[in-house]
Amino acid sequence: MDWARAKTILIICFLAGNVILSYQLWTEHRHSAALDDVLPRIERQVDGLAEQLEATLQRISEGVISYDAQWRFTYLNPAGER
């Protein structure tokens, strides 16, 4: 594996981890009245991270394919479509 590909994979893992952690925080605290003013900010962060992840996956020259538990495609980047 070359370093460019390894770096790309690390970036994807980092962005995906941030999306997952932000979503977990959002779901754990979304019913709390004390966090009502924070939720819009968290939602914007989750949306921004999801957009960053999508943009990164779109730019990768290698095929990226994601499946769900039933082996159905959940994501396929342009390189994976070729």
Buried (B, 14 or more C-beta within 10 A) or exposed (E): EEEEEEEBBEBBEBBBEBBEEBBEBBEEBEEEEEBEEBBEEBBEBBEEBBEBBEEBBEEBEEEBEEEEEEEEEEEBBEBBEE
